[in-house]
Amino acid sequence: MTLNERFKALEADNAPGQEVRQSMEDKKGVMHGEKIPGAFVDFSHGDIDAFPPMPGAEKIWMEGFARGGKQAYTQYRGEESILAGLAERLGTFTGATIDASEEIIITPGTQGALFLSLGATVESGVKVAIIEPDYFANRKLVKYFGGTIMPVPLRYQEGLAQRGPDMEKLEAAFKEGARVLVFSTPNNPTGLVYSSEVIHKIAALAAEYEVTVIVDELYSRLLYSGEEYSHLRACSVVPKNLITIIGPSKTESLSGFRLGTAFGSAWLIERMERLQAIVSLRASGYNQAVLEGWLQEPTGWMENRIREHEAIRDDLLEIFRAAGMPTAAPQAGSYLFPQLPAMEISTIDFVRALRHQAAVIVTPGSEFGPTTERSIRLNFSQDHSHAVTAARRIVEMLERYRK
């Protein structure tokens, strides 16, 4: 693959957050020749004004800033005392101990952790099992690093006897030489949580076939209606080479600080550190201090955040399903992935029409895999009333272009 081809794989025109920004006046939008009442809503990412960062984040950051150079120039993996606290809390949360000196690194967002982990494991010709649909960057980074994608379908629709990746095709990919598996649970974009049975089966297969596993667990704290979660690293049998990625950017609304963590096999963390040392040196030193408050928010704060998101989820599900848009209820996270009916225009053109005519931004399903191009993804971590009115505008636009 040439350098031009590698960068072509990173095409970002339709990636979340990359839509053309308009002036505030233009953001009112026009539908049927009239200004649209209500707020412009950007479903490509969450609204941290509607859901502010975890309590105390600003104070903790300022305390880190006051420490000066000691905090600004941490070791590449992160400040030692912060790593120690994270290792203890993340170990408790995920059900397996973490060696703070060898098995964890702080990265510039979980996106940074994903880049480093794939950069540490994928080179030209390496076969990588990719779940479809899944996080948009997985496919792009594997192509960029020269890997060969081995797609594994995800069965995420409701009503199926077994939801999750097609396990027969996953094992077939392993038998055919896949050396790496990368996936997210809760799944981005569908919100599906892999069951304990599925997680244990993945762990056992990866161990049997000596496959390196990179698992993105970014939304594993935002679970709905008593859903249960299984961390792969806590299984009785685990892959020899495993990296888990978690960060506070989404659930805790700390995306502006660009913080993430990766933890797992020591030799992989060492590779990731070497790569980070030439990419960014470290996660922003001052910002690392904010992690001191992560995973120990005030009592009831997380439960209330879950309750508020679940209420928005349910209202949007009702609107889309009533409009004939099949939409699986996410078990966790803040994404909806409704399927569009047959339309007179392409999904990409429909997404553009939503932006310019309905003052709504969504992400086309093609970003998450080639088999879901007739879907759109919405991050419903928004002001509740604004999200509802925007969803109704989506339906109105749908009726305009439906075949």
N, C-alpha and C positions, 0 to 999 in steps of 0.2 A: 504494500500500500504506500503510495507516494505521500509526501507531506501535505500536498493540497487535498488529497483524498481524506487524510486524517482530520484536517480542519473542517472539511465539508461535513464530516460526521458530527461535528459540534454545532451545526446550524442552530441558531437561537431565535429566529424570527418569531416562532410560535411558542417558545418556551415560556413557562409561567413568569409573569412579571416583566416581560419584554415588549408588551404591546405599546404602540405609539401613544404617548401621553398627550392629552389635549389641555387647553386652557380651562380654568374653572368654569368660565361661561359656556364653553363648548361642551363641557361634561354634563350639562343638562340634557343633551341629546334631543333628537327630533324623531317623532313617530307620527306617521300619517300627516306630516306637514305642521304639526304642533309641538311646542316645547313639552318635554315629558315632566310631569310632576314627580317629585321625589328625588332622592339622592342618587348620584352616580355610585355604582357598586362595582368594586373590583374583586371578583371571585377568584382571581388567579393566586391570591395569597390572603392571609388573615388580616383583620383590622385590629391593630394593637391599640387604637383609640377606643374601640368598643370593648376590647379585652386587654386592659393594661398589664404591664409586666408584673411579675410576682412581687409581693410587698417587700419593701426594704432594698430593692435592687439598686436604686440610685445611691442610697446611703452607703451600702457595701462597696459600690464602685468608687465613691469618693474617698472612702477609707483606704482603698487600694492605691488610688492616685496619690494620697498623702504620703504613702510609703516611698514614693519617689523611685529612684533608679533601681532599688532592689526589686520592685514590682515590675518596672518597665522592661528590664533585661533579665527575664527568667531563663532557666535552662530551656533547651528547645522543646522538651516534652511538657514543660509547665513548671510552675512554682512548686517546690517540694512539699510544703505543708498543705497546699491546695490539693495536690495529687493524692496525698495520704488520706485526706478527708473524703475525697471522691471515691477512692478505692474502697474505703470502708462502707460508705453509703450505697454505692453501686453494687458492691458485693452482696450486701444485705437485700437490696431490691431485686437483683437477678438470681439470687439463690446459690451463688458460688463465690468463693474468695478470690480476691484480686491482689497480686503483689504490686504494691505502689511503686516499687523501684524498677520493675521490669515489664509489667504487663498493662500499662495504661499510658495514654498520651492525650493531651488537650490539643484540639485542632481549631482552625478558623472555620467554625460551623461544622455541622455534620456533613455538609457537602465537601469540605476539606478532608474530613475523615474518609469519605468514600473515594475521593481522588487518590489519597495516599495509599489506602488499602488495595485498590485495584492496581495502582502503579507498582506496588510491592509484589504483586502476584501474577500480573498479566504481561506477556510480551508477544511478539509476532508469532502467530501460529497456535498459541495456547487456546484450547477449546474451553468456552465458558458457558455454563448452563444459565440461561436468563428466563425468568418467569415473565409471562405475557398475559395481561398487562402488569406493569410494575413501574417503579419510579423512573422518570424520563431520562435521568442522567446515566443509568446503568448501561443501557445499550450504547449511548454515545461514547462513554469513556472506554468501554471494551473495544469499540471500533478504533478509537483514537490510539489506544495502546497496541493495536495490531492483533487483537484476539479474534477468535472465530466464535460467533454466536451460535449456540445450540438452544433453540426456543423450546420452552415447556409451557403448555397452556395452563392458565389458572381458571378453575371452575368456581366462579364467585357468585353466580346467580342463585337467588333463593329457591328453595324447594328441592334442591339436589340432595341425594342421599349422602354424598361425600363432597364437601366443599374444600377447595384447596388446589394445589398443583396436581396435575395428572401424574400420579406416582409411577405408573408404568413408563411413561415417557421420560420422567426424571431419571429412573434407574437405567433406561436405555441410553440416555445421554452420558451417564457415568460409564456404562459398559463401552460406549463408543469413544471414550477418551477425554471427556470433560474433566478438567483438573481443578476448576473453580466453579462455585455456585454463589450467585449474589441475588438476594431477594429482601423484601421488606415485609414485616408483620408487626402491627397492622399494615395491611397492604395499602400502598399509595398507587392507584387512585380510588380503590373500591371500599376501603375501610374494613375488609375482611380480616378477621383474626384467625390465624392458623390454630387448629385444635391441638390439644395435647398429644393426641394420637398421631397427627400429621407431623408435628415437631419431632417427636421421638423417632418416627420412621425416617425423617430426613437425616437426623443425627446419626442413626444407625447405618444408613446407606452411605453417607459421607465418610464415616469411619471405615466401613468395609472397603470402599473403593479409593480411599486415601484422597478425598477431594477437600480442598480448602474451601471453607464456607465464610462468606461475609454477609452478616445479617443486620439489617437496618431496623432498629426497634424504636424509632423516634417517637411514635405515638403510644407507646406501651403503658403510659400512665393514664391516658384519657379513654377509659373503658366504660361502656354504657350498660345499663340495666343488669348489673351483676355479672357481666361477662368475665370469664376466667382467662388468664394469660399464662402461657408456658414459655419460659426463657430457654432457648436451645442450649446455652452453656450449662444449664442446671440438669440436663438429662443424665441418666445413669451411664449411657455410652455417648461420648462426644467425639467429634472429629479431632484429629491430632492438631490440625491447623484451623483455628477459628478466630474471627474478629467480630465483636459486637459493637455496633455504633448506636449511641444514644446522645441526645443533647437537649438543652432547654429552650431551643429557639421557637418552637411552635406552641406546645401546651402551656408553657410558662410565659409566652410572648416576649422572649428575649432575643428575637432574631436580629435586632439592631446591634447587638454586642458581638455577633459572629463567633459563637462558641459551640464546640462539640467535643465529644470524647469518643475514643476507640479503645477497646481493651480486649486482651486475649493472648494468643501465642507470643511469647517473648521475642522470638526471632523476627516475627512479622512487625511487631511494634518497633523493634530496632531499625528495620528497613524503612518503616514509615517515618521515624525520626530523622534518618539520613536524608530522605526525600524532602521532608518539611524544612530541613536546615538550608536547602537551596531554593525552596519555593517561597517561603514566608518567614523563615527563621523560627517563628513561634506563633501561637495564637496571641493576639494583642495582649501585651503584658498587663496593662491596667485593667482590661476587661476580664481577665482571668479571675480577678477578685470576686466578681459577681457569683461565681460558682460556689463560693463559700456558703451562700444561702440556699442553693439548689437542693432539692430533695428533703428539705426540712422547713417547708412553708408553714404558716400558722394553721392551727387545727381548723378544719372545715373549709379551708380555702380551695383545695383541689376538688372536694366534693361539690362545692357550689359551682365551680367552673364546669364540671361535668354536667351538672343538672341544667345549666343554662344552655350549653351546647346541644344537649339532647332535645331540649324543647325546640330549638331552631331546626334541628335535623328533622324532627317529626312533622313540623309544619311544611317544610319544603318537600318532604316525601309525599305528603298528602296532595300538594299542588301538582307535582310532576306525574304521579300515578294517575290522578284524575284526568290528566291531559293525554293519557296513553303513552307515557314515557316509562318503560320498564326501568326501575331503579332499586337496586338492592340496598337494604338498610345497613349502613355502616355499623359495625360492632364496636368501633373505636375510631379515634381521630376526628378530623373535621372535613372530610371529603365526601362529596356525592358524585356518582358517576352515572348519570342518566343516559339511556340510549335514545337516540333520535329516530323518529319514524322516517319513511321515505319522503324526501323533500325535492323541490325543484332546483335547488342549488346545493353545492357541495358543503360539507361540514365547515371547511375553512372559510368559505364565503358567508355561511351562516354566522360564524363567530365574528367576522368583520361587520356584518349587518347588526348584530347585537351591540357591538361597541359604538357604532356610529348612529344607529337609529333608536336604540333602546337604552343607551347609557349603562351598559352592562358588559363586563369583561369576564370571559370564561376561557378555559384552556381546551383546545381540541384534543380528542381522544387519541389521535395519531401520535401524539407526543409520548404515549405510554405503551405503544406497541402497534404493529401493522394490522392486527386483527380487530382493533377497537376504534377504527376511524369514524364510525357513526355514533360515537359517544362524545360527551363533553364532561369536563371535570370542574367542580365548583368547590372552593374552600368556603364553607358556611360559617366560619368563625368571624361573624359580622354583627353589626347592630341588628337586632332581631327584626324590627319593623322594616328596616331598609332591605334586609335579605328577602323577606316575604314579598314586598312590592316588586323587587327586582325579579324574583322567580315568576311572578305573574306576568311581568313584561316579556320574559323569555317565552312563556307559553303563548302570549299574544303574537309574538314574532313567529313562533312555530306554526301557528294557524295561518299566518300570512303566506308562508312558503311551503306548507305541507302539500304533497301531491294528492 
